[in-house]
Amino acid sequence: MKVTIGEAGTDKTWQRRFPSIISCDHCKGNAKIAFVAHEGMSGDPLGGPYVCDLYKDDNDGLWPHDCCAVAVYLCTSCLKPKAIFNQA
């Protein structure tokens, strides 16, 4: 897994580009991109380990089924974090 800081990470995604700013769930302020953690992107080693492999035999709910990318945001009003993710 690799980490890309700031807006440079918004294109490290398996689906639509991550937004630079999102709404904070806690105070409704603006949460700005802090970093994106991504696995298995082009040019990265594809050997794992991967988040999807952590609980392969667990039937206790939903879990990613493929490589994922997680965008972490910090609110500029309350400093609480928010994360969104997608997968290949």
DRENVEXFI-14330 format. One record per atom (N, C-alpha, C, CB): residue number from 1; atom name; x, y, z. Coordinates in nm, 2 decimals. Glycine has a CB too. Example, Ala and Ser with C-alpha at 12.3 -4.5 7.8 and 13.67 -1.06 7.14 Angstrom:
BEGIN
[1, N, [1.32, -0.57, 0.78]]
[1, CA, [1.23, -0.45, 0.78]]
[1, C, [1.32, -0.33, 0.78]]
[1, CB, [1.13, -0.45, 0.90]]
[2, N, [1.28, -0.22, 0.71]]
[2, CA, [1.37, -0.11, 0.71]]
[2, C, [1.29, 0.00, 0.79]]
[2, CB, [1.41, -0.06, 0.57]]
This chain:
BEGIN
[1, N, [0.09, -0.12, 0.00]]
[1, CA, [0.00, 0.00, 0.00]]
[1, C, [0.09, 0.12, 0.00]]
[1, CB, [-0.10, 0.00, 0.12]]
[2, N, [0.05, 0.22, -0.08]]
[2, CA, [0.12, 0.35, -0.08]]
[2, C, [0.03, 0.46, -0.04]]
[2, CB, [0.18, 0.37, -0.23]]
[3, N, [0.09, 0.57, 0.01]]
[3, CA, [0.02, 0.68, 0.05]]
[3, C, [0.06, 0.80, -0.03]]
[3, CB, [0.04, 0.71, 0.20]]
[4, N, [-0.03, 0.88, -0.08]]
[4, CA, [-0.01, 1.00, -0.15]]
[4, C, [-0.07, 1.12, -0.08]]
[4, CB, [-0.06, 0.99, -0.30]]
[5, N, [0.01, 1.22, -0.05]]
[5, CA, [-0.04, 1.33, 0.03]]
[5, C, [-0.11, 1.43, -0.05]]
[5, CB, [0.08, 1.40, 0.11]]
[6, N, [-0.22, 1.49, 0.00]]
[6, CA, [-0.29, 1.61, -0.06]]
[6, C, [-0.36, 1.58, -0.19]]
[6, CB, [-0.19, 1.72, -0.08]]
[7, N, [-0.38, 1.68, -0.27]]
[7, CA, [-0.45, 1.67, -0.39]]
[7, C, [-0.39, 1.58, -0.49]]
[7, CB, [-0.47, 1.81, -0.45]]
[8, N, [-0.26, 1.56, -0.48]]
[8, CA, [-0.19, 1.46, -0.58]]
[8, C, [-0.25, 1.32, -0.57]]
[8, CB, [-0.04, 1.46, -0.55]]
[9, N, [-0.31, 1.29, -0.45]]
[9, CA, [-0.37, 1.16, -0.43]]
[9, C, [-0.51, 1.14, -0.48]]
[9, CB, [-0.37, 1.13, -0.29]]
[10, N, [-0.57, 1.25, -0.52]]
[10, CA, [-0.72, 1.24, -0.56]]
[10, C, [-0.74, 1.16, -0.69]]
[10, CB, [-0.77, 1.38, -0.58]]
[11, N, [-0.63, 1.14, -0.77]]
[11, CA, [-0.64, 1.05, -0.89]]
[11, C, [-0.59, 0.91, -0.86]]
[11, CB, [-0.56, 1.11, -1.00]]
[12, N, [-0.56, 0.88, -0.74]]
[12, CA, [-0.52, 0.74, -0.70]]
[12, C, [-0.64, 0.67, -0.66]]
[12, CB, [-0.41, 0.74, -0.59]]
[13, N, [-0.72, 0.63, -0.75]]
[13, CA, [-0.85, 0.58, -0.73]]
[13, C, [-0.89, 0.47, -0.83]]
[13, CB, [-0.96, 0.69, -0.73]]
[14, N, [-0.97, 0.38, -0.79]]
[14, CA, [-1.01, 0.27, -0.88]]
[14, C, [-1.14, 0.31, -0.96]]
[14, CB, [-1.04, 0.14, -0.81]]
[15, N, [-1.20, 0.42, -0.92]]
[15, CA, [-1.33, 0.46, -0.98]]
[15, C, [-1.32, 0.61, -1.01]]
[15, CB, [-1.45, 0.43, -0.90]]
[16, N, [-1.42, 0.69, -0.98]]
[16, CA, [-1.42, 0.83, -1.01]]
[16, C, [-1.31, 0.90, -0.92]]
[16, CB, [-1.56, 0.89, -0.98]]
[17, N, [-1.25, 1.00, -0.97]]
[17, CA, [-1.15, 1.08, -0.89]]
[17, C, [-1.21, 1.13, -0.76]]
[17, CB, [-1.10, 1.21, -0.97]]
[18, N, [-1.13, 1.12, -0.65]]
[18, CA, [-1.18, 1.16, -0.52]]
[18, C, [-1.19, 1.32, -0.52]]
[18, CB, [-1.08, 1.12, -0.41]]
[19, N, [-1.29, 1.37, -0.46]]
[19, CA, [-1.30, 1.52, -0.45]]
[19, C, [-1.19, 1.58, -0.36]]
[19, CB, [-1.44, 1.56, -0.40]]
[20, N, [-1.16, 1.70, -0.38]]
[20, CA, [-1.06, 1.77, -0.29]]
[20, C, [-1.12, 1.81, -0.16]]
[20, CB, [-1.00, 1.89, -0.36]]
[21, N, [-1.25, 1.85, -0.16]]
[21, CA, [-1.32, 1.89, -0.04]]
[21, C, [-1.45, 1.82, -0.03]]
[21, CB, [-1.34, 2.05, -0.04]]
[22, N, [-1.49, 1.77, 0.09]]
[22, CA, [-1.62, 1.71, 0.11]]
[22, C, [-1.68, 1.77, 0.24]]
[22, CB, [-1.61, 1.56, 0.12]]
[23, N, [-1.81, 1.75, 0.26]]
[23, CA, [-1.88, 1.80, 0.38]]
[23, C, [-1.85, 1.71, 0.50]]
[23, CB, [-2.03, 1.80, 0.36]]
[24, N, [-1.82, 1.77, 0.61]]
[24, CA, [-1.79, 1.70, 0.74]]
[24, C, [-1.93, 1.65, 0.80]]
[24, CB, [-1.72, 1.80, 0.84]]
[25, N, [-1.93, 1.52, 0.83]]
[25, CA, [-2.05, 1.46, 0.89]]
[25, C, [-2.07, 1.51, 1.03]]
[25, CB, [-2.03, 1.31, 0.89]]
[26, N, [-1.97, 1.56, 1.10]]
[26, CA, [-1.98, 1.60, 1.24]]
[26, C, [-2.04, 1.74, 1.26]]
[26, CB, [-1.85, 1.59, 1.31]]
[27, N, [-1.98, 1.84, 1.18]]
[27, CA, [-2.02, 1.98, 1.20]]
[27, C, [-2.07, 2.05, 1.08]]
[27, CB, [-1.91, 2.06, 1.26]]
[28, N, [-2.07, 1.97, 0.97]]
[28, CA, [-2.11, 2.02, 0.83]]
[28, C, [-2.02, 2.13, 0.78]]
[28, CB, [-2.25, 2.09, 0.84]]
[29, N, [-1.90, 2.14, 0.83]]
[29, CA, [-1.79, 2.22, 0.78]]
[29, C, [-1.73, 2.16, 0.66]]
[29, CB, [-1.68, 2.25, 0.88]]
[30, N, [-1.62, 2.21, 0.61]]
[30, CA, [-1.55, 2.16, 0.49]]
[30, C, [-1.43, 2.07, 0.54]]
[30, CB, [-1.50, 2.27, 0.40]]
[31, N, [-1.43, 1.95, 0.48]]
[31, CA, [-1.32, 1.86, 0.51]]
[31, C, [-1.23, 1.85, 0.39]]
[31, CB, [-1.37, 1.72, 0.55]]
[32, N, [-1.10, 1.88, 0.40]]
[32, CA, [-1.01, 1.88, 0.29]]
[32, C, [-0.93, 1.75, 0.29]]
[32, CB, [-0.91, 2.01, 0.30]]
[33, N, [-0.89, 1.72, 0.16]]
[33, CA, [-0.81, 1.59, 0.15]]
[33, C, [-0.68, 1.60, 0.22]]
[33, CB, [-0.79, 1.57, 0.00]]
[34, N, [-0.65, 1.50, 0.30]]
[34, CA, [-0.52, 1.49, 0.37]]
[34, C, [-0.43, 1.40, 0.30]]
[34, CB, [-0.54, 1.45, 0.52]]
[35, N, [-0.48, 1.28, 0.27]]
[35, CA, [-0.40, 1.18, 0.20]]
[35, C, [-0.49, 1.07, 0.14]]
[35, CB, [-0.29, 1.12, 0.29]]
[36, N, [-0.43, 0.99, 0.05]]
[36, CA, [-0.50, 0.88, -0.01]]
[36, C, [-0.41, 0.76, 0.01]]
[36, CB, [-0.54, 0.90, -0.16]]
[37, N, [-0.46, 0.65, 0.07]]
[37, CA, [-0.39, 0.52, 0.08]]
[37, C, [-0.44, 0.43, -0.03]]
[37, CB, [-0.40, 0.46, 0.22]]
[38, N, [-0.35, 0.38, -0.12]]
[38, CA, [-0.40, 0.31, -0.23]]
[38, C, [-0.31, 0.18, -0.25]]
[38, CB, [-0.39, 0.39, -0.36]]
[39, N, [-0.37, 0.08, -0.30]]
[39, CA, [-0.30, -0.05, -0.32]]
[39, C, [-0.32, -0.10, -0.46]]
[39, CB, [-0.34, -0.15, -0.22]]
[40, N, [-0.21, -0.16, -0.52]]
[40, CA, [-0.22, -0.22, -0.65]]
[40, C, [-0.24, -0.13, -0.77]]
[40, CB, [-0.33, -0.31, -0.65]]
[41, N, [-0.20, 0.00, -0.76]]
[41, CA, [-0.21, 0.09, -0.87]]
[41, C, [-0.10, 0.06, -0.97]]
[41, CB, [-0.20, 0.24, -0.82]]
[42, N, [-0.12, 0.11, -1.09]]
[42, CA, [-0.03, 0.09, -1.20]]
[42, C, [0.11, 0.13, -1.16]]
[42, CB, [-0.07, 0.17, -1.33]]
[43, N, [0.21, 0.05, -1.18]]
[43, CA, [0.35, 0.07, -1.15]]
[43, C, [0.38, 0.03, -1.01]]
[43, CB, [0.37, 0.22, -1.16]]
[44, N, [0.29, 0.00, -0.92]]
[44, CA, [0.31, -0.05, -0.79]]
[44, C, [0.33, -0.20, -0.79]]
[44, CB, [0.19, -0.01, -0.69]]
[45, N, [0.41, -0.26, -0.70]]
[45, CA, [0.41, -0.40, -0.69]]
[45, C, [0.28, -0.46, -0.66]]
[45, CB, [0.52, -0.45, -0.59]]
[46, N, [0.24, -0.57, -0.73]]
[46, CA, [0.11, -0.62, -0.71]]
[46, C, [0.11, -0.75, -0.62]]
[46, CB, [0.05, -0.66, -0.84]]
[47, N, [0.21, -0.76, -0.53]]
[47, CA, [0.22, -0.88, -0.45]]
[47, C, [0.14, -0.88, -0.32]]
[47, CB, [0.36, -0.90, -0.42]]
[48, N, [0.08, -0.77, -0.28]]
[48, CA, [0.00, -0.76, -0.16]]
[48, C, [0.10, -0.74, -0.04]]
[48, CB, [-0.08, -0.89, -0.14]]
[49, N, [0.05, -0.75, 0.08]]
[49, CA, [-0.08, -0.80, 0.12]]
[49, C, [-0.18, -0.69, 0.09]]
[49, CB, [-0.09, -0.83, 0.26]]
[50, N, [-0.31, -0.73, 0.08]]
[50, CA, [-0.42, -0.64, 0.05]]
[50, C, [-0.52, -0.64, 0.16]]
[50, CB, [-0.48, -0.67, -0.09]]
[51, N, [-0.59, -0.53, 0.17]]
[51, CA, [-0.70, -0.52, 0.27]]
[51, C, [-0.81, -0.63, 0.25]]
[51, CB, [-0.76, -0.38, 0.27]]
[52, N, [-0.84, -0.65, 0.12]]
[52, CA, [-0.94, -0.75, 0.09]]
[52, C, [-0.91, -0.89, 0.14]]
[52, CB, [-0.97, -0.76, -0.06]]
[53, N, [-0.78, -0.92, 0.16]]
[53, CA, [-0.74, -1.05, 0.21]]
[53, C, [-0.74, -1.07, 0.36]]
[53, CB, [-0.60, -1.08, 0.16]]
[54, N, [-0.76, -0.96, 0.44]]
[54, CA, [-0.76, -0.97, 0.58]]
[54, C, [-0.86, -1.07, 0.64]]
[54, CB, [-0.78, -0.84, 0.64]]
[55, N, [-0.98, -1.07, 0.59]]
[55, CA, [-1.09, -1.15, 0.64]]
[55, C, [-1.16, -1.24, 0.54]]
[55, CB, [-1.19, -1.06, 0.71]]
[56, N, [-1.08, -1.31, 0.46]]
[56, CA, [-1.14, -1.39, 0.35]]
[56, C, [-1.25, -1.49, 0.40]]
[56, CB, [-1.03, -1.47, 0.29]]
[57, N, [-1.23, -1.55, 0.51]]
[57, CA, [-1.32, -1.65, 0.56]]
[57, C, [-1.43, -1.60, 0.66]]
[57, CB, [-1.25, -1.76, 0.62]]
[58, N, [-1.44, -1.47, 0.67]]
[58, CA, [-1.53, -1.40, 0.76]]
[58, C, [-1.67, -1.38, 0.70]]
[58, CB, [-1.47, -1.27, 0.82]]
[59, N, [-1.77, -1.44, 0.75]]
[59, CA, [-1.91, -1.42, 0.69]]
[59, C, [-1.99, -1.33, 0.78]]
[59, CB, [-1.98, -1.55, 0.68]]
[60, N, [-1.92, -1.23, 0.85]]
[60, CA, [-1.98, -1.15, 0.94]]
[60, C, [-2.01, -1.01, 0.89]]
[60, CB, [-1.89, -1.13, 1.07]]
[61, N, [-2.04, -0.99, 0.76]]
[61, CA, [-2.08, -0.87, 0.70]]
[61, C, [-2.00, -0.83, 0.58]]
[61, CB, [-2.06, -0.76, 0.81]]
[62, N, [-2.01, -0.71, 0.54]]
[62, CA, [-1.94, -0.66, 0.42]]
[62, C, [-1.79, -0.64, 0.44]]
[62, CB, [-2.01, -0.54, 0.37]]
[63, N, [-1.72, -0.66, 0.33]]
[63, CA, [-1.57, -0.63, 0.33]]
[63, C, [-1.53, -0.61, 0.19]]
[63, CB, [-1.49, -0.75, 0.40]]
[64, N, [-1.43, -0.53, 0.16]]
[64, CA, [-1.38, -0.52, 0.02]]
[64, C, [-1.35, -0.65, -0.04]]
[64, CB, [-1.26, -0.42, 0.01]]
[65, N, [-1.38, -0.66, -0.17]]
[65, CA, [-1.35, -0.78, -0.25]]
[65, C, [-1.23, -0.77, -0.34]]
[65, CB, [-1.47, -0.82, -0.33]]
[66, N, [-1.17, -0.65, -0.35]]
[66, CA, [-1.06, -0.63, -0.44]]
[66, C, [-0.97, -0.52, -0.39]]
[66, CB, [-1.11, -0.59, -0.58]]
[67, N, [-0.87, -0.48, -0.46]]
[67, CA, [-0.78, -0.37, -0.42]]
[67, C, [-0.86, -0.25, -0.39]]
[67, CB, [-0.67, -0.34, -0.53]]
[68, N, [-0.82, -0.17, -0.30]]
[68, CA, [-0.89, -0.05, -0.26]]
[68, C, [-0.81, 0.07, -0.25]]
[68, CB, [-0.97, -0.07, -0.13]]
[69, N, [-0.88, 0.19, -0.25]]
[69, CA, [-0.82, 0.32, -0.23]]
[69, C, [-0.90, 0.39, -0.13]]
[69, CB, [-0.81, 0.40, -0.37]]
[70, N, [-0.84, 0.45, -0.03]]
[70, CA, [-0.91, 0.52, 0.08]]
[70, C, [-0.86, 0.66, 0.09]]
[70, CB, [-0.88, 0.44, 0.22]]
[71, N, [-0.95, 0.75, 0.07]]
[71, CA, [-0.92, 0.90, 0.09]]
[71, C, [-0.96, 0.94, 0.23]]
[71, CB, [-1.00, 0.98, -0.02]]
[72, N, [-0.86, 1.01, 0.29]]
[72, CA, [-0.89, 1.06, 0.43]]
[72, C, [-0.89, 1.21, 0.43]]
[72, CB, [-0.78, 1.00, 0.53]]
[73, N, [-0.99, 1.26, 0.49]]
[73, CA, [-1.01, 1.41, 0.49]]
[73, C, [-1.01, 1.46, 0.64]]
[73, CB, [-1.14, 1.45, 0.42]]
[74, N, [-0.97, 1.58, 0.66]]
[74, CA, [-0.97, 1.65, 0.79]]
[74, C, [-1.06, 1.77, 0.78]]
[74, CB, [-0.83, 1.68, 0.84]]
[75, N, [-1.15, 1.79, 0.87]]
[75, CA, [-1.24, 1.91, 0.87]]
[75, C, [-1.16, 2.03, 0.92]]
[75, CB, [-1.36, 1.88, 0.96]]
[76, N, [-1.18, 2.14, 0.84]]
[76, CA, [-1.11, 2.26, 0.88]]
[76, C, [-1.18, 2.34, 0.99]]
[76, CB, [-1.10, 2.35, 0.76]]
[77, N, [-1.30, 2.29, 1.04]]
[77, CA, [-1.37, 2.36, 1.15]]
[77, C, [-1.35, 2.28, 1.28]]
[77, CB, [-1.51, 2.37, 1.11]]
[78, N, [-1.37, 2.15, 1.27]]
[78, CA, [-1.36, 2.07, 1.40]]
[78, C, [-1.24, 1.97, 1.40]]
[78, CB, [-1.49, 1.99, 1.41]]
[79, N, [-1.17, 1.96, 1.29]]
[79, CA, [-1.05, 1.87, 1.27]]
[79, C, [-1.08, 1.72, 1.29]]
[79, CB, [-0.95, 1.91, 1.38]]
[80, N, [-1.21, 1.68, 1.28]]
[80, CA, [-1.24, 1.54, 1.28]]
[80, C, [-1.22, 1.48, 1.14]]
[80, CB, [-1.39, 1.52, 1.32]]
[81, N, [-1.18, 1.35, 1.14]]
[81, CA, [-1.15, 1.29, 1.01]]
[81, C, [-1.28, 1.23, 0.95]]
[81, CB, [-1.05, 1.18, 1.03]]
[82, N, [-1.27, 1.22, 0.82]]
[82, CA, [-1.38, 1.15, 0.74]]
[82, C, [-1.30, 1.07, 0.63]]
[82, CB, [-1.49, 1.24, 0.68]]
[83, N, [-1.35, 0.95, 0.60]]
[83, CA, [-1.28, 0.87, 0.49]]
[83, C, [-1.39, 0.82, 0.40]]
[83, CB, [-1.20, 0.75, 0.55]]
[84, N, [-1.35, 0.81, 0.27]]
[84, CA, [-1.43, 0.75, 0.17]]
[84, C, [-1.34, 0.65, 0.09]]
[84, CB, [-1.50, 0.85, 0.07]]
[85, N, [-1.39, 0.54, 0.04]]
[85, CA, [-1.31, 0.45, -0.03]]
[85, C, [-1.38, 0.39, -0.15]]
[85, CB, [-1.26, 0.34, 0.06]]
[86, N, [-1.30, 0.33, -0.24]]
[86, CA, [-1.36, 0.25, -0.35]]
[86, C, [-1.26, 0.14, -0.38]]
[86, CB, [-1.38, 0.34, -0.48]]
[87, N, [-1.31, 0.05, -0.47]]
[87, CA, [-1.23, -0.07, -0.50]]
[87, C, [-1.23, -0.10, -0.64]]
[87, CB, [-1.28, -0.19, -0.41]]
[88, N, [-1.13, -0.18, -0.69]]
[88, CA, [-1.12, -0.22, -0.83]]
[88, C, [-1.24, -0.30, -0.87]]
[88, CB, [-0.99, -0.29, -0.85]]
